[in-house]
Amino acid sequence: MLDPQVASKARNYDESIIERYHTILDVLTGSVVEERMSSSWLVDHDVIEVFKSLNATMKTLSSGIYYESLPETPVRLSLFRRLKSVFDELMKPDPGAARNALKVTEAIEVLDLLTLMALMNSSVRPKSRRYLDSLAENFGVVPPAQSSGIILP
């Protein structure tokens, strides 16, 4: 289900948000692809729920409280930890870096965009990997072949 706040923000998205955050989006979606390659159980719905958990974590952080809204399953928790470490690195101040540290509000904006992109590119089927497969294709990675799960007598 599309979060009404995310849906309302979708109207405001244009090419400038992609231009502004393209490097961050590449790093994050690349991390999702890496997790997909190491976890055959990961499906689109897991990714969406992790984005929502990270968003809740960042919103809590923006209010001055450090509390992680952890996902429930091990597959989701693994992706959450991977993406959280990427965000921690991007948000770390580095005076010698060419870029400024990512602000919490920017992280929330990026997560809103990623959530919207995942929702728009996934299927309603619970085991769908359409979004994950499209990310892998964008990175030139061939996702692992999945068996059909149908058992023939």
C-alpha atoms as one frame of an Amber mdcrd trajectory, in Angstrom:
protein
   0.000   0.000   0.000   1.314   3.429  -0.919   1.863   5.698   2.072  -0.357
   8.781   1.548   2.519  11.105   2.512   4.834   9.459  -0.024   2.108   9.604
  -2.675   1.587  13.314  -2.082   5.340  13.939  -2.364   5.428  12.034  -5.661
   3.714  14.955  -7.343   6.654  17.161  -6.377   9.350  14.844  -7.752  11.021
  15.832 -10.978  14.374  15.299 -12.663  16.098  17.610 -10.178  15.758  15.115
  -7.324  17.485  12.457  -9.428  20.233  14.914 -10.386  20.677  15.987  -6.775
  20.830  12.469  -5.295  21.955  10.258  -8.200  25.201   9.228  -6.492  23.411
   8.322  -3.264  20.668   6.479  -5.157  23.309   4.495  -7.068  25.118   3.508
  -3.869  21.910   2.472  -2.104  20.387   0.564  -5.013  23.770  -1.080  -5.616
  23.700  -2.262  -2.004  20.201  -3.662  -2.530  21.486  -5.564  -5.585  24.438
  -6.911  -3.549  22.035  -8.130  -0.879  19.844  -9.710  -3.559  22.843 -11.628
  -4.893  23.670 -12.969  -1.424  20.100 -13.688  -0.303  17.935 -15.820  -2.548
  14.946 -15.285  -0.238  14.806 -11.500  -0.703  11.666 -10.276  -2.514  10.328
  -6.845  -3.476   8.038  -6.636  -0.455  11.052  -7.136   1.849  12.864  -4.224
   0.200   9.820  -1.963   0.533   9.419  -2.839   4.214  13.126  -2.174   4.837
  12.844   1.236   3.152   9.873   1.991   5.419  11.781   0.829   8.522  14.766
   2.976   7.581  12.447   5.904   6.952  10.901   5.486  10.418  14.407   5.279
  11.908  15.460   8.486  10.138  12.286  10.323  11.157  12.934   9.365  14.779
  16.539  10.526  14.404  15.358  13.859  12.981  13.485  14.450  16.235  16.726
  13.991  18.158  16.190  10.420  19.346  18.333   7.526  18.182  16.069   4.495
  17.869  16.110   1.922  15.099  12.782   0.612  13.819  14.045  -2.867  13.024
  12.283  -5.151  10.556  11.079  -8.502  11.857  12.541 -11.180   9.585  16.238
 -12.113   9.234  16.180 -11.415   5.473  14.858  -7.899   6.046  17.164  -7.310
   8.999  20.202  -8.188   6.887  19.211  -5.671   4.196  18.355  -3.090   6.868
  21.826  -3.432   8.436  23.525  -3.175   5.036  21.617  -0.023   4.039  21.886
   1.511   7.518  25.677   1.179   7.365  25.633   2.940   3.970  23.542   5.768
   5.426  25.827   5.989   8.478  28.820   6.361   6.168  27.087   8.981   4.000
  25.982  10.956   7.070  29.401  10.924   8.690  31.037  14.369   8.561  34.288
  14.315   6.600  36.030  17.696   6.333  38.297  16.499   3.514  35.499  15.067
   1.391  34.335  16.632  -1.851  30.725  16.246  -0.764  28.881  17.401   2.321
  27.563  14.862   4.788  24.049  13.671   4.023  21.498  15.319   6.295  18.733
  13.338   7.978  16.089  15.285   6.048  17.847  14.411   2.783  18.010  10.747
   3.816  14.250  10.809   4.428  13.683  12.364   1.000  15.859   9.699  -0.647
  14.026   6.920   1.219  10.657   8.352   0.197  11.798   8.315  -3.430  13.212
   4.776  -3.172  10.004   3.549  -1.535   7.917   5.106  -4.278  10.143   3.650
  -7.005   9.955   0.193  -5.411   6.181   0.360  -5.030   5.700   1.523  -8.610
   8.009  -1.146 -10.057   6.959  -4.169  -8.028   4.063  -6.527  -8.431   1.280
  -7.146  -5.943   2.331 -10.793  -5.820   3.959 -11.544  -2.451   6.999 -13.319
  -3.939   7.569 -10.800  -6.727  11.126  -9.835  -7.611  10.259  -7.506 -10.485
  11.771  -4.455  -8.749  14.865  -6.379  -7.659  15.337  -7.810 -11.146  15.047
  -4.351 -12.716  17.691  -3.018 -10.315  19.992  -5.927 -11.138  19.466  -5.298
 -14.844  20.346  -1.607 -14.388  23.637  -2.657 -12.786  24.312  -5.273 -15.466
  24.036  -8.111 -12.957  22.267 -11.338 -13.769  20.094 -12.316 -10.804  20.369
 -15.907  -9.615  17.965 -18.257 -11.350  15.034 -19.260  -9.195  13.450 -22.664
  -9.326   9.729 -22.566  -9.958   8.767 -24.045  -6.600   6.294 -26.333  -8.335
   6.723 -29.932  -7.300   5.810 -32.415  -9.985   4.890 -35.996  -9.048
